[in-house]
Amino acid sequence: MIDRPTIHPGQVVININRQTIDRNTKAAKTDAPPPPEPPIRIQRGRHGKPLNTRRAVILGQDGLPAATIEYDPTGHLLPCGARLVIVCHHGAETATGERVLTTEQTPV
């Protein structure tokens, strides 16, 4: 059994709605596509009022941007056709402890 993380009322939760991305992709193939729906939902805790958006900035402890979540319904963000990516401004670490740092953070 997988342990679910505890989401506290004061925490900010970002949810990516895959069904919205799929609907936008399908709708784009029609003759007169409607504007794409925003697939990123931000809310406080599990029951806070949701804000839907196409772009979200994740703030660090210092209040400065630490990462950005970008959505492009055309799939031109990466050569693989990704429609949604998270861009880390300082780097990232895997579950096994491997780090990928931005070029500004790379040790010399």
Secondary structure, DSSP 8 states (H G I E B T S, - for coil): --------TTSEEEEE-HHHHHHHHHHHTSSS-------EEEEETTTS--EEESEEEEE-TTSSEEEEEEE-TT--SSTT--SEEEEESSEEE-TTS-EEE-TTT---
